[in-house]
Amino acid sequence: MLKCPVCGNPVEVPDDAMPGELIEHDCGVVLEVYRDSNGNLALRPFEGVQEDWGE
């Protein structure tokens, strides 16, 4: 089971979770699923969608 990088409590991540999915945790933070350098699923705080002005 993965832990929240903000509060350290366990986070239930579905077995079929894909990188890029967002999970709202009990502590109020939105977490993004990603693959770490070893190819394992990990969690990081979601930074939000960045503006892309096309240039």
C-alpha positions, -999 to +999 in steps of 0.1 A: +000+000+000+013+034-009+016+063+016+005+099+012+037+120+006+020+149+026+006+133+057+022+098+056-010+079+060-018+049+038-036+055+005-058+029-012-048+028-048-068+005-071-049-024-086-057-011-121-045+025-115-028+041-144-001+069-143-018+103-145-049+093-124-059+115-096-068+103-061-083+126-034-069+116-001-085+119+034-061+147+044-076+169+016-047+167-009-052+155-045-025+130-054-013+120-089-003+084-097+030+082-115+058+056-122+090+062-103+125+055-117+121+018-108+088+015-128+067+012-096+036+032-090+041+061-067+021+092-055+029+129-056+008+160-049-010+171-080+004+204-092-026+213-114-030+218-151-004+243-165-015+269-190-004+263-225-006+294-246+005+276-278+039+292-281 
